[in-house]
Amino acid sequence: MPVGQQNPVHSWLQLLKWPGSPLSAKINVMRTQERPSGQPDKIRCCIAVYGCAKNQVDAEEMASRLTAAGYELTGDAGEADVVIVHTCGFIEDAKKESIEGIFQAVEAVKDRPDAIDVRDAEGVANAGDVSTAGTMRETSVPVIVTGCLSQRYPDELLKEIPEIAGVAGTAAPRDIVEIVGDVLRRDRAGRVRRVGTPGRGAPGSEGESIRFDTHLKRPWAYLRVAEGCRHHCTYCAIPSIRGGLTSRPEDEIIAEARHLSSLGIVELNLIAQDLSDYGYDRDGKRRLARLVRRLSGVPGVRWIRLLYVRPDGVDDELAESMALPNVAPYIDLPVEHGSPRILRLMGRPGTEQILRAVERLRKRVPDLYLRTTVITGFPGETEQDVLATADLLCEIGAHRVGVFPFSREEGTAAYNLPGVVPGHVARDRAEYLRRLGLSLSAESAAAMVGKEIGVLLERPSLRPGYWIGRGPHQAPEVDGVTYVKITGQGSEGRPADASLSSPASGAHLTSDTAHAGDRFIRACVTSPGILTLFAHETLV
Ligand code: SF4
């Protein structure tokens, strides 16, 4: 931490004015009743996850490793014996959200009368098997903070939040069973600190990646293909948190895709810090296009979706691979800004590279859906620069736009750049571009009316006659949903019509269709919502 710089964890605490902030009211609802008697005892872990899709995959991996080691999982911190808070440490707002999450966990486990004290070394050695760990005793429950915030501020977190039993960095998903063991074995005053070099270590160092199916109760999954990043965008702290680019072996990824497909997962969302850089660390060549071609050959995979592709990583080969039939005509291509001067200061690909990338993609995938993100308030930014960003968003035909005010991150090159833009100005500019983004989304949704699209049905909705799903233009968790009206009996005769109603409408599919396991249907779009679509099923 640079000299004289205030400990960021301390400043967030001041902000939260803990305890007694309005948050506390909300937290109390997490308490639960006593552990039902007669229930077989296993050490129960609760994993709260914050941040991006990569953190979600981390949490799924931790859940799988703990389950394999004999622990039990609970979604309720109020009844857990160990709570793991997997944090984000990327930008200010995300960091604050993680800190709030830590306090929610601490509050939820405080003074738990029913908590098990398993710090009987022998008991823990049997990992998760309480019955050999001695009797239940009054004690509190350990909270372990893992992930990016711990990787960045381990000592600040331990200093400022005495309730934390341990911190572990970005390698925590790989080592979680050991970490929980260490925490449970620690003596009363002891605290665990497991923070190594950023990232998860060399490829293959984590052994086979395990993904248990118990946690994937949906027809899609994130598939992480690499960790870390070799670029050094001047505002970004990720390389210092997650380390340099580490691509997973291609065969390991294909094996995982086969495994996921065997579980009924039909949509694979490929993730990395910069997906287009996949493989570069292994043989100096970008191998994403080859990987996509191989994945498109995995039986049962109906949609492959590319998230987080840097514009300068889009070449003809990649664009060609995106024209494959089971590659969703969708890409998340962060452009970050529209002003050539600001893009240079950011260390990002310039507007020519951005336009060339989009042109290449659209040439091979004419109906491509483009999600992007931009930053406002970067040091030195002028109103003119913001207008340049607005122009670029229109020029590339963006359909979805995420907007983030600049977050001044210590340890990044942009931290000390002159021309700091006041926070409220950055937020106003962000609001301006968000509105533009919404109008671009509304335009693209309106252009879909009358079109027939594929829809991945996810779940029945509350309103009879409707299911909730996603179209090719909707990535999970960020792009809204499509409401599909389904009527008629059985898969063969399912004429349908659509009644456009408020975003709150829902659906249910005829039973045998669901059991037919084919969650993919064709539907005709009847009307747009901003982040939703309404459609009726069409006979295939
Ligand atoms: S490409 Fe740039 S913004 Fe993205 S993770 Fe790497 S350094 Fe950060």
Residues whose N, C-alpha, C, O or C-beta is under 5 A from the ligand:
A	BS01	SF4	C229 H231 H232 C233 C236 I238 Q273 D274
